[in-house]
Amino acid sequence: MEQLPGRPGNLTPEEDEKLRKFWEMFLQVCGVLGDDNTATETDAASEAPSRTGTEKPKKSRMSLFKKKKDKEKGNGSGTSTPTKVSGMDSLKENDPEDKWGENKAYLETLARHSPEQIRATIWSMVKHDHPDALLLRFLRARKWDLQRALVMLMSTMNWRCSEAHVDDEIMANGEEFAAINEKSSDPKTKKLAEDFLAQLRMGKSYCYGIDNAGRPICIVRARLHRAGEQSEEGLERFTVYLIETTRFMLSPPVDTACVLFDLTGFSLANMDYTPVKFMIKCFEANYPESLGVVLVHKAPWVFQGIWKIVKGWLDPVVASKVHFTNTLKDLEEFIAKERIPSDLEGTSGYTYEYKEPVPGENAKMKDIETKEKLLQEREALYEEYEGKTIEWMNEPDATKRAALHSERDAVAKKLREQYWRVDPYLRSRSYYDRIGVIKPDGTVDYYPANIAPATTNGTAAAIAAGETAADDVD
């Protein structure tokens, strides 16, 4: 499959230079590079000429000096102060063009979080992705404007760790924890768990297969939603959970998804603007460049007025990805007939049926000792990647820089492979793990041959999740 522009391995010289500068800014804000280690005193947003093999080395070379110095002084506990990033002094907290309040979130993040916390959270966002791929999403979303891209990245980091608690709660607790909490004596805890599981069980939104461009498909059955049935928090947690889980179904070079809104049987009773606004914010502010195409299928006449309102909230780029379909033939322009679920008149024979969590499927999450060893191993890979990145940023010779880029890619591959060893210690198993779509090694089977019923005694899940294996830790 052809690599899309602006992705790792398919950058213009100008885009490659922007990526280099963006890494410099990122490493500065994380405290990896200190004020005395910056490569240049010029504004990071200024246009720089493409680097060539004849370019002279810069007098001041970046290094991991500050980070190592902090460790030697015992300042690695999250107490060091943020490093000043060039070009950010003119940032206005209340910018009328700042749709999602990202400037304010950026400034609050610097005030409330140490560089070490910022670094740890952003690295945790990478998961199985290529680190360059993550940063490039933000650059593309902000049209290669370095300042705006950094503000967006930091705003997303703040949302993930301080507001949504994506990794430490939503993904760590997952479905099994909700199944336990729906029996809780605490009314709020019980309601939140019931709301989360109700949406999974009814299949209000679910993933199935890929479209003609190889993008995983998320189907939203709007007729199953009733305003007020689930709490706002329950709706938001379910939305984030599904988006995060879908990330694991992206197989490079594919890095976007297809969202299909099935409006069969839709009426005004199903319309609820609050979760729609939240979904828009997720994709525009916190999951940039994640939408490949949006299909609105069988929209009734009453939806015309609703669409006028919703379209006004959308970024023009996002709005341009929305397509309306009314028949199976229309859908086939985007998805092969044999890959369309039965309730959408396809011939796949597939009908969504939820498989309940199984006792024992998250056994490894209790093994704290192995988890810590794997996280230490991962931290070493982070530092190796940062070191190679700084070498790449410093190198003036084009040929040597290309070789360093390959070395960075090799470390990125190790990060991806190592992630799937640590994943079962960090992330609760999902429905898609249980039915065999997401494999333990990170491979994806969009159409598993046998979707067997979930067991009730926990044996199969315990084997799948496993007790800690010897090869989990090197």
ZIFENUR-V398783 format. One record per run of one state. SS is the DSSP state (alpha for helix, beta for strand, coil for the rest). FROM is the first residue (numbers start at 0). TO is the last residue. Records with the same first field share a line. If there is no record, write none. Layout:
# ZIFENUR-V398783
SS->FROM-TO / FROM-TO
This chain:
# ZIFENUR-V398783
coil->0-5 / 7-8 / 10-11 / 29-33 / 37-63 / 73-100 / 112-113 / 126-129 / 141-144 / 164-164 / 181-185 / 202-203 / 210-214 / 224-230 / 247-255 / 262-266 / 270-271 / 286-289 / 297-301 / 313-314 / 319-320 / 325-326 / 331-335 / 339-340 / 344-361 / 366-366 / 394-396 / 426-429 / 434-436 / 438-442 / 444-457 / 465-468 / 472-473
beta->6-6 / 9-9 / 204-209 / 215-220 / 256-261 / 290-296 / 321-324 / 437-437 / 443-443
alpha->12-28 / 34-36 / 64-72 / 101-111 / 114-125 / 130-140 / 145-163 / 165-180 / 186-201 / 221-223 / 231-246 / 267-269 / 272-285 / 302-312 / 315-318 / 327-330 / 336-338 / 341-343 / 362-365 / 367-393 / 397-425 / 430-433 / 458-464 / 469-471
